[in-house]
C-alpha cells in the first residue's frame, strides 16, 4: 500500500499488516575512462540495452564493494583490462532514471585487453576515431568529453573504504585490480 509513513514526507510502499517500508533508492553506476598511449578503451556491448553500441566500461555497483572496487571490476568484466584509477573524473546525478554515476579517470597498466562476456569487441580509439554516433548512452559522451576538458587538471583524491570501517568490516584494502584468471591476456 502506498502511504506516507510517520516521520516521513513522501508516499512509500508500506505493508499494511506489519508497517514495513520498502524504500526505493537510486542505483549507483560506476565506470572508468581508461587510456593507453593517448587512446581510449571502449567496449562494444554484447547485451541489451543498446547491444552493439560502444561505451567506456561501466555498470552497476555491487553490494559490499567500494565505488573504486566497482569501477575496477567493471573494467575487468567488460574488457579484461587491468587499470589504475587516477581520481574521480565526474559524478552525474540522473534523477529521471534513478541513477547516480561515478566515473573515474584511469590508465591501463599494460596494453593487454580482450572482450569479456558482456562485450562483443574492445578497442583503443584515438580521440578523432571514437565512434561518436554509435555511443550507447549519453553518459559515454559526457564522460569522454569531460576527460578531455580535465585531462591535465587535478582530480578528487581517492579515499576508498575508510580504514576504521575496513577494520569493522574485517576487510583488507582492495588490490588495484582483480587477479586475472589463468589464461587471460
N, C-alpha and C positions, 0 to 999 in steps of 0.2 A: 504494500500500500504506500502511496506517495503522501508524505505529510512532513511538516516542519517539526523536527524533534525539539524537545525542551532545551533551551540554551543555544539553539541554532537560529539561523536567519534565512534558510532556504529549504525548499522541499527536498526530501531524501527518501529513497526506498527504505521502508521500515516494516519489519514483521509486526503485524497487529497482535500476535499472541505473546511474543517474548520481548518485543521492543528493540530487537537487533537492528542496527542501522547499517545499510550497505552503502558505504561511501564510494563514489566514483571519482577517481583521481586521474590526472593526466599521465600518459605514458611517456617514458624518457627514451629518447633515441640518442645513441652515441655513435660517433664515427671519426674519421680522420682524413685530412687531405695529406696524402703521402707523396713524397717527392724523392726522386733519384736523379742526380745529374741534371737538374732543371726540368725534368719531365714528371708528369702527374700520373699516378696509378689510378686507373678506372676499371670498374668491373661491369661486364655486360650481364644483366640479371637473367637468371635461369628460372625464376619463379615469378608468379603474379604477386602484386600488381606490377604492371609495366615490364613484363617479360621482354627481353631483347633490347631494352634501353640501357644506357650507361649511367653509372653513378660512382662516386667515391665509396669505399667500403663503409657501411654503416648499418645499424639495426637496433633493435630494442635491447635496453639494459636488462640483464637477468638479476634475479634476487641474489643477495649476498655477494655482489661484486661492486667495486667502485666504478665510477664513470671511466676512469683511466683504464682499468682492467677490461671493462666492456669494450672500449674503443680498440684496444689491442686485440681482444678476442675476435671482434668483427673483422678486422683486417686479416687475421689468420684464417677465419672460417671462409671468407669470400675470396681471398687472394693468395692464401698460403704464404704470406709475406711476413717477415719479422721487422718490426719497426721500433723506433724510439720516439716517444712523444716529446715535442719541444715546448708545448704550452697549449693553453686553451685558446683556440682561434675565435670561436663565435658561440654565442648562446642565442638560440631562436625560440621565442615563445609563440606557439601557434594555437591559440585557444579554439579556433573554429574546428579543429580536428582533435583537440585534447592532447596535444603533444608538446614536449619541450625537447629541443635538440641541443646537444653539446658536441661541438665539432672541434677536434684537436688538430694542431699542425704537427706533422710527423715527418721523419725521414726514414727511408729504408735502410736497414743495417747492411744489406748487400742486395745485388740486383736479382736474386732468385725469387721467383713467384710463379704461381700457376693457378688455374681456376679451381676454386673449392666447389663443394656441392651446390651452392646457391648461385654460381656464376657459369655462364656459357663460355666466357672469354675474359681474360685480364690483360691489359696492355698499359704501357707507359706512353703518354701523349705529350708532345711539345705543346706549348700554350696555343699556338695557331692551328694545331691539328685536333684539338679537343672537339668531339662531335656535339657541338652546342645544340643543334636541332634535335638530337637524339638523347638528351639527358632525361633520366627517368622522372625526376622530381624537382620542384623549384629550389629546394634547399641545396641541390647539387650545384646549380648555377650560383646561388648566393654564396656558398662557402668557397667555391673556386675563385670567384671574383673578390671575395673578402681576403683570401690568401694573397692574391696579387696586391691588394691595397696594403696589406700588413706584412709583406714578405721580409722587410728589413726592420720592422718595429718590434719592440719587446712585447711579450705576451704575458698573461697572468701566469704566475708560478704554479706548479702542480703540487698540491698538498696531499692528495690521496686520502687514505683512511688515517685519521689521527692516531698517533702512537698509543694513547691511552685506550682507544677503542680496539686497536689490534690486540692489546693485552686482554681486555674484557671479552673479546670475541674468540680468543685463542687462535689468532691468525698471525702468521709471519708476514712481513712485507712481500708483496707480489713481485715476481720477476718482471723484467721489462717486456718480455714476450713469452707466450706459452712455448713449451718444448715442441719441436717439430716431430711428428710421428715418424717412425722408421720408414725410410724410402722416400720421404718428402724432399723436394729440392728447394 
